[in-house]
Amino acid sequence: MEWENLQQLASKVQNGEITSVNLTQAALSRISTVDAEGGINAIVVLDSERALVRAAEIDELSVADKEKLPLVGVPITVKEHINVAGLPSTAGDPNASLGPVLTSAPVVLALEATGAIVIGKTNVPLNLADYQSYNAVYGRTNNPHNLTLSPGGSSGGSSAAVAAGLVPVCIGTDIGGSVRVPAHCCGVFAHKPTWGIISKSNGGEPAPPKALSTTGPITRCAGDLSIVSKILFANARDHFSGLANAILPPARVETLQGCCIALWDNDIICPVDESITSAIHATVKVLENAGAAVTLAKPEVDSEELLQCYRECVNDATQSQQPDEKEPMRTYEDFLVTQQTQCKIRAAFAKLFSQYDVLLTPTFPVVAFPHNDVPADRPFYRDSPRVLPNGLFYHLGCFWPAIANLTLLPATAFPVQGETEESLPVALQIVGRELDDLTCLKVTELLEKAGKGTRVAQFKIPFRLQKAWNESSHILAKIAN
């Protein structure tokens, strides 16, 4: 019994072909074998007992009630710092309490209301501030494609769990590529929504939205990404961003034929390696064969200014939690100058989107890279002695994901598999205008369909896990029977 898409899984539970308990047992079994014994360490907090109780309760529902629940019986995970009542939320900080929190985040409640079962939480870097996923509380998460490599961060445990086939969905967060960079490293799909649409609250007392930061899903296929995103758009709105009643317009394209796509394929501030360039060429070929018009074009912005503005904005958003003794506190006047620059850059992107439906860009400059999590307490956006395999300073790697965070725009990451069985996947991203989330998701769905038979927008189990996957599938089939 291999994982199927969400509609297929829910349908099987609804028609009695499989039970919710079956699905939950299957996920827990695969976590035990593939994740724990296989050395990935993606899911670091398990809620097995309560998950099985919840699954049994769902199995007692009538067929009519099950049919009202689009994710009925589907096991999912969430990023460790997202509150689930009864489980700890530490953000990887050894000084944080390991005791259970009392309230669940709105995104968790929204998904549980559709029948999803939260079976655990996935690993993160310390304070969610690295493109790797190591902390002193739960240890290191390894890339399912190659254990010596990073799965990305800060939702690295989330993408590793989905890529390894442990669960079909995980919920992450993104302030600087934190769902998209792990999707890139692990070869899965992820959506960073328009800022302010989906709640970032962790439950309890009302709280203002966090600047630049968003909550979004990670899945194995584009259709699943759309299903989960639409549930969150409808039922987990942020009530304090000013967008609680904003209407997301329908996708502006229904086919790739005639779709106008701007391509920003490289940049001197953050040059990409050959694997990324190869993935871009393969993707453009699929798009053009499907009738899309792809044009080299980028916003009229200074890339160095964009990167610096992003780093200032994210520093302003996080400095209270991650003070930096090496850098002076910024003044209110500094803040105002940065806000003005951000508005200028946002206007340049808006001008680009007056001519194009979406923008296609890299997600990260290199493929998954070797673990290098020292110093683990140095946030990804601050100056660091660490370098990426292509010699680029680590903090410069945030350029490509930052173009969507700084501008508050939606961006959907999709995988492009490596050219050989053993080569690593990458992810590119589709960026859209503000509130055009449904267009980004639709273009990704169309690309996945057009890419069948190619390596573009296609998921596959990591090569090193295929034997274990096949063996566990036979065992799990017996559970279902």
N, C-alpha and C positions, 0 to 999 in steps of 0.2 A: 504494500500500500504506500505509494509515493505521495508526497504532498501534491494536491491539485490546487487550482485557483479557488478563491474564496467563495465564489458562487457555487462551484461544484461541491466543495466541502459542506457548505450550509445546506445545499439541496439534499445531500445524502443524509444529513442529520434530520432534516424535515420529513423526508419520505421513509425514514426508518432503515435505510440501507446500512447505516452505521450509527453508533450512539456517540453522544458527547463524551461519555466516559472512555469509549474506545479512542477517540481523538486525543484526549488528555493523557491517557496511558501511553499512547504512541509517542507523544511529545516528550513525556518524562523518560521513557525508555531511551529515546535517541539522545536526550541530554546526558543521560548516564553513560552511554557508550561513546558517542561521537564527540560530545563536548568535554566531559570529564576525563574519560580514558584516552581520548584522542588529543588531549593537551591544548585545547583551544581556550577554555576558561572564559567563555562568552557570558553565560548566565551565572551570576554570582550570588543571587538570592532566589531560592526556590520556595514556592508556596504550595507544595504538592498536596498536602492534606486538604486544605481549603479548596483547592482547584478541583479535586475529585468530588468533594461534597457539592460544590456548585454545579459540576457536570452532571451529577446524579439528579440534582433538582431540575436541571434543564430537560433531562430525559423524561421526567414525569409530566412535562407540559403537554398539552393537547397539540395535535397536528396544526390546528388553526392558530394557536398561540405561537408555535415555532415558526410558522410561515410569516409572522409579523417581524421576525428578528433576522436581519440580513447577515449577521455574523454568528448565528446560533451555534453554540458548541465549539467555536473555533478558538484554539489556544493561542494566546499572544503574550508578548513580554513588553515591558516598558523600561526606559533608561533609568538607572539606579536612583537618580535624584528626584524623579517624578513621584509624588506621593501616592502610595497605595495604603489605605488604612490597614494597620496591623503589621506592616513591614517597615524596616528601617530605610531612611533616606540620609546618606552621609556625604554624597558628592565625592567619595573617596578620601575624605578627610579623617585621619586617625583620631583627631580630637573631637569629632562629632559623636553624638549619641548613637549607639547601635540599637536603641530601643525602638519599638514600633511607633509610627506616627498615628494620629487619631483620625485624620481626614484623608480622603482621596482627591486627587486633582480633578478638575472638570473634564479633562480629556479622558481620564480613566473611567469616570462615571458615564460619560457619553458612550464609550465603547462597550462597557458592561451592560448598558441599557439595550444594546443591540444583540446581546447574547454572547459576546466574546468572553473568554475566561482568561484572566491574567494569571499565568502560572509562575511568573518570576520576574526578576529585574536583571538588567544587563550592565556590564562593567563600563567604567568611565575613567578618565584621568583625574588627578587631583584637581578639584574645583572646576572640572569641565574645561580645562585650559590647555589642551595639548592635542596635536594630531596623532597621538598614540593613546593607548588605554591601559595605563599602569597607575596603581596607587598602593599605598602601604596597607590599606584595609583588605583589599581583595586580590592583590597581586596583578599580574600582567595578563592581558588578553592577547593571544597570538592569531595571526591571519590564517584562516582555514586553508588557503592555497599553499602557504609555506609558513611553518611555525616560527621561522627566524625573522619574519617580517611583521611590521605593524599592520593592524587592521584599520588604521586611521583613528581619528578622534574628533570630537569627544564622544560621539555615539559609536565608538568602535566595537564595543560588545554587542550592540544592537545589530550592526551590519554583519558581524561575524556569525551571530546566531541565525540570521535569515539566510546568509550565504551557505552555511553548513546544513541547512534544511531542518534546523531544530524547531523553528516556528515559521509560519508564513508571514507574520506581521510583527514589527516592533515599532514602538513610538519613541522618537528621539527629539532632540532640540538642536537649534542651529543659530549661532551668532556670528560664525565665521567659517561656514562650511561644515558644521558639525554633524549633519546627516549626509551631506553630499560628498565630502572627502572620504568618509568610511565606505559609502556606496562605491566610490571610485576604487578604493583599495581592495574591496571584497567582491566587486562585480555584481551589484544589485541595483535596484531602483530606489529613489528617494525624492521627496518633494519638500522644498522649503516654501511655505506659503507667503503671500503678501503679509508684511508686518502688520500686526494688530488685528488680524482676522480670527485666528485660533487662540484660545486662552493660554496664557503662560502661568496662570495662577496655580498654586499647589493646594488649594482648598483653604477652608478656614476664613480668616478675616479678609475683606477686600484689599487688594493691593494693586498699585499702578503697574502697567505693563513695563517690561524691561526694554530699554532702548536696543534696537537692532535685532533682538532675540526672538525666535519663533519656535513653534512646535510642529513637527511633521512626521509622517510615516515613512517606513522603510519596508519594501516588499520584494517579492521575486518576479513580479510582472507588472506591466503598466496598468492593466485593468484593475488589479488589486489596489494599486496606488490611488487610482481614481475613486474606487469604492470607499476606502478608508478616509481619504481627504474629504469627500462629500459628506460623510457622516460627521466629521469634525466641523466642517463649515456650517452645517445645519444645527448641530447640538452642543458645540463647545466654543461658542463665540466669546471673544474678549469683550467684557462689558465696560472697560475703562479706557480704551484706545481711541474712541471716537468713531469706530467702525462697526459697532454692535449691530446696526441696522443696514449696513452697506450691502448692496445687492451685487453679487458677482455676475457679470454678464455671461451669456452663453459663449461657448467656444466660437471664435471668429472664423474657424475653418472646420469643414467636415471631411475634407479630403486633402491629400498633399498636392494634388493637381492645382497649380496656380498659387500655392502657398509661398509667400515672399519671406525669405529667411536671410537675415544678415549674419555673416560669418566673421567673427573676430578670432582668428586662428592662432595668433602668437603675439607676444609683446616683449619688447626689450627689457622691461622692468621685471618680467617673470617668464623667461624663455622656457618652452616646453621641450621634452625629450622626443626622440624619434618614435617611441611607442604611441605617444599622444598624437603626433602628426599623422602616423599611419591610421589611427582610429578615426581621425577627422576625415582623411581622404576616403576611407571606407564608408563613413556615414554620408558624406556628400554624394558619393556615387549612388547609394540607395535612395537618397532624397531626390536627386535629379532623375533617376530612372522612374520614380513615382510621379514626376511632373512638377516638383517644387522648383522654384527659382532661387538659387543660392548665390549671394553676392558678397564679396569681401567688403565689409563695412563695419565701422565702429563708431561709438559716440564721439563727439568732438570734446574730448577731455584730455588733460595731461595725466598720463598713467601714474607718474610719481606723485602728483598731487592727490590723485584718487587714493592711492595706497596710504599716504600719510594721513589724509583726512579720515579714512577708515580706522587706522590705528589710534588716532586721537579720540574718535567717537567711541570705540569699544573700550578704550582706557577710561573715558569718562563714565561709561556704563558699569564698569567693574572695579574701579579703584577702591571703593569702600570695602570690597571683599578681598581684593588682591592689591594692597598698597605696595608701592615700589619705592624703596629707599634710594635707589640709584637715579630716580627721576623726580624732579620737583613737582609738587602739587600744582595742577593747572588752575589758573584764575578764572573768574567769571568772564572776563574779557577774552581770554583764550577760548573759552567755550563758545562765545558768540561768534568769533571769527570762524571757528570750525563749523558751526551750524550754517553760516553763510556759504562756506565752500561746499558743504553737503548739498544745499539747495541748488547751487549752480550746477553741480554734477547731476543731480536728479533731473534738472531741466534739460541737460544735454541728452540724457537717455530718453526723455519724453519726446524730444525732437526726432531721435532715431526711430522711435516706434510710430511716428506719424507716417513713416515710409515703409516699415516692415512689420510683418505679423509677429515674429519672434526673433530672438538673437541666439545663435549657437556659439558656444565657447568651450574651451577646456574647463575642467573642474579643478585640476591640480597639475603642477608642472612635471611631476614624475610619477611612475608607477609605485606600488607599495614598496616601502623602503625598510632597511634593517632597523631593528629596535635600537633606539638611541634616546632613552628616557632619563638621561642625567644631564642637566639638573631637571628633575621632574616638577619642581616648583616654579619654573620660569614660564609664564604664559606664552602661547604661540605667537602672539602679535608683538611682543617686546623683543628688543635686541638680544641676540643669543649667540654664543660661540658655535652652536650646533649648525651643521650644514647638511643639505640634502645630497643624494648621490651625484647630482649633476654639478655640485659645487656651489649651488645657490644657498645663501644664508636662509636658515630655517624660517625666520619670521617673514621673509619675502614670499614664501609659499602661499600665504593667505590672499594674495592679490586676486586670483581668479574667483574663488568663492566670495570674496568681499564685494565684488561688483554688484551682487544681488543684495547683500546685507546692507551696505551703505545706502543704496538707493531704495531700500524697503520693498524690492520687487520679488515676484514669485520666480522660482527656478526649479526645474525638474531634472534630476540627474538620471541618466540611463546608461547601462553597461555596454561596452564594446569588448567582446572577448578577444583574448590574445590570438595571434596568428597560428600558434601550435597548441597542442594539448597542454603542454607544461608552461607556456608563457602566461604572463599575468594579465588580468583584465584591466581596463581603464573605464572611466565614466566621463562622458561629456554632459553639458547642461544646456537645457532650453530655458532661456530667460524671457519673461514677458512683461508687458506694461503693468502698472499697478492695478490690482484686482483681476487681472487676466489669468488667474490660476487655472481656470477650466481650459483655456487655450493651450497653456503649457502642457497640461495633462493629456489633452486630446492629441496634440502633435506627437507626443511620446507614444501614445497608443497606436496612432497611425504608422509611426516609424517602426514600432515593434512588429506590426503586421506586415509592413513592406520589407522588413529585414529578415523575415523567415527564410532559412536556408543560407543566411550569411552570419557573420559574427556580430552584426549591429543590433543593439537593443534586444539581445537574447540572454536569458539566464541559463547557466549550467552549473551542476554541482562541481566543486573544485576537484581537479584531477586526482589529487592525493586522497580524497575521501570517497571516490566512486566505488571502490570495493567494499568499504565499510557501509556505505549507503545501500548498496545492493543487498548485502547480507542482512542489515537491519530491516530492510523492506520486507524480506521474507518472514522475519520474526513478527513484524508488526501486522502482516497480513493474517497471521494466526490469531492475533489479539482481536481483530475485527470479526473473525469467524468464531 
